[in-house]
Amino acid sequence: MPTMQNTNRWETKELVIMALMCAISVILSFIEFPIIPGITWLKFDASAMPAMVSGFAYGPVAGIVVGIVSALIHAMIMGDWVGGLMNVIVIIAMVGPSAAIYARKHTFAGAVTGLVVGIVCMTAAAIVSNLIIDPFYLGMPLEAVAGLILPALLPFNIAKSVINSVLTLVVYKSISNLITPKKSQVKGR
């Protein structure tokens, strides 16, 4: 007699927590403020942190899914598809490597290493995507976008990713034993 096997990647509890993380991420995406004096059009929001927490808890695919879904919801609400596309690119660049490294080395050092790699990847992806997307969709000359790299884009994206990484460490550490499956919990880390 054939048996049925559950082929779902995530358990129901994990899906519910991921949906909650999406909701938190969408809410956080509306709480934004400039972090670099004089550059008020680049605003920080902590919406990447729930995606990172999901990535650390359930793997890189879960984190990327949470990040993409929340970025698309924000883009639909605001009607800002260019910003939504940019958010999807930087979420994939930050969450993917960070969560993949943490999944292989499930320690505090692994988390920090993953986040540092994620910071570098996200910053590079943000700059490259600005150089490609801004001239195409916003009509900015490439030279104007390139002129913003050192004074605006580089410091902003480094600061944004570092703040999100610190928030991820604090939040994940405090809730990890609540959200990760019992079989994956590690005491003292």
C-alpha positions in Angstrom: 0.0 0.0 0.0 1.5 3.4 -1.0 2.2 5.8 1.8 1.8 9.6 1.7 4.9 11.6 2.5 5.0 15.3 3.4 7.1 17.0 0.8 6.6 20.5 2.2 9.9 22.3 2.8 8.6 24.2 5.9 6.4 23.1 8.8 3.1 25.0 9.5 4.7 26.8 12.5 7.6 27.9 10.4 5.2 29.2 7.7 3.2 31.1 10.3 6.3 32.7 11.7 7.5 33.6 8.2 4.2 35.3 7.5 4.5 37.2 10.8 8.0 38.2 9.8 6.6 39.5 6.5 4.0 41.6 8.3 6.6 43.0 10.7 8.9 43.8 7.7 6.1 45.6 5.9 5.4 47.7 9.0 9.1 48.5 9.5 9.4 49.5 5.8 7.1 52.5 6.6 9.3 53.7 9.6 12.1 55.3 7.7 14.4 58.2 8.3 17.6 59.6 6.8 20.8 58.4 8.5 23.4 60.6 6.5 23.2 64.3 7.2 22.3 66.3 4.0 21.2 63.2 2.1 17.5 63.1 3.0 16.3 61.1 0.0 18.2 58.0 1.1 16.2 56.7 4.1 16.9 53.8 6.4 14.3 51.3 7.4 14.8 48.1 9.4 12.6 46.0 7.0 15.6 43.7 6.1 15.9 42.5 9.7 12.9 40.1 9.8 14.1 38.6 6.5 17.5 38.0 8.1 16.0 36.5 11.2 13.9 34.2 9.0 17.0 33.3 7.0 19.0 32.5 10.2 16.1 30.4 11.6 14.9 28.5 8.5 17.7 28.9 5.9 18.5 31.3 3.1 15.5 30.5 0.9 13.1 31.3 3.8 14.8 34.6 4.4 14.8 35.6 0.7 11.1 34.7 0.4 10.2 36.8 3.5 12.3 39.7 2.1 10.9 39.5 -1.4 7.2 39.2 -0.3 7.5 42.2 2.1 9.3 44.3 -0.6 6.6 43.5 -3.1 3.8 44.3 -0.6 5.5 47.7 0.1 5.9 48.4 -3.6 2.2 47.6 -4.2 1.1 49.9 -1.4 3.4 52.7 -2.4 3.3 52.2 -6.1 7.1 52.4 -6.2 8.1 49.5 -8.4 11.6 50.8 -9.0 12.2 51.0 -5.2 10.7 47.5 -4.9 13.0 46.1 -7.5 16.0 47.7 -5.7 14.8 46.2 -2.4 14.5 42.7 -3.9 18.0 42.9 -5.3 19.6 44.0 -2.0 17.6 41.6 0.1 18.8 38.7 -2.1 22.3 40.0 -1.9 22.3 40.4 1.9 20.1 37.5 3.1 21.3 34.8 0.8 25.0 34.8 1.6 24.5 35.6 5.3 22.0 32.9 6.0 23.9 30.3 3.9 27.1 30.9 5.8 25.2 30.8 9.1 23.5 27.6 8.1 26.9 25.9 7.6 28.6 27.4 10.7 25.8 27.7 13.3 27.8 29.7 15.8 28.1 33.4 16.8 31.2 33.6 14.7 29.4 32.1 11.8 26.6 34.6 12.2 29.1 37.5 12.3 31.0 36.2 9.3 27.8 35.7 7.3 26.6 39.2 8.1 29.9 40.7 7.1 29.8 38.9 3.8 26.2 40.0 3.4 27.1 43.6 4.1 29.7 43.5 1.3 27.4 41.8 -1.1 24.5 44.1 -0.3 26.6 47.2 -0.7 28.0 46.0 -4.0 24.6 45.0 -5.3 23.0 48.3 -4.3 25.7 50.3 -6.1 25.6 48.2 -9.3 21.8 48.2 -9.3 21.8 52.0 -8.9 24.2 52.3 -11.8 22.0 50.2 -14.0 18.4 51.0 -12.8 18.6 54.7 -12.1 19.6 55.8 -15.7 17.2 53.3 -17.2 14.1 53.9 -15.1 14.7 57.3 -13.5 16.4 59.0 -16.5 19.4 60.0 -14.4 22.6 60.3 -16.4 25.1 57.5 -15.6 27.7 60.2 -14.7 25.4 61.7 -12.1 24.7 58.3 -10.5 28.4 57.5 -10.5 29.1 60.8 -8.9 26.9 59.8 -6.0 28.7 56.5 -5.2 31.4 57.9 -2.8 29.5 60.7 -1.1 26.1 59.0 -0.8 25.5 55.5 -2.0 28.5 53.8 -0.4 28.2 55.3 3.1 24.4 54.9 3.1 24.4 51.3 2.1 27.2 50.3 4.5 25.4 52.1 7.4 22.0 50.5 6.4 23.4 47.0 6.2 25.5 47.3 9.4 22.4 48.6 11.4 20.2 45.8 10.0 23.0 43.3 10.9 23.3 44.5 14.5 19.5 44.4 14.8 19.5 40.9 13.4 22.0 39.7 15.9 20.1 41.2 18.8 16.6 40.0 17.7 17.7 36.5 16.5 19.6 35.8 19.7 16.6 36.8 21.9 14.0 34.9 20.0 15.9 32.0 18.3 14.8 29.3 20.8 11.1 30.4 20.3 11.1 30.2 16.6 13.5 27.5 15.6 12.4 23.9 15.6 13.4 21.9 18.7 15.7 19.7 16.7 17.7 22.7 15.5 18.1 24.5 18.8 21.6 24.9 20.1 22.1 25.8 23.8 24.4 28.7 24.7 24.7 30.2 21.2 
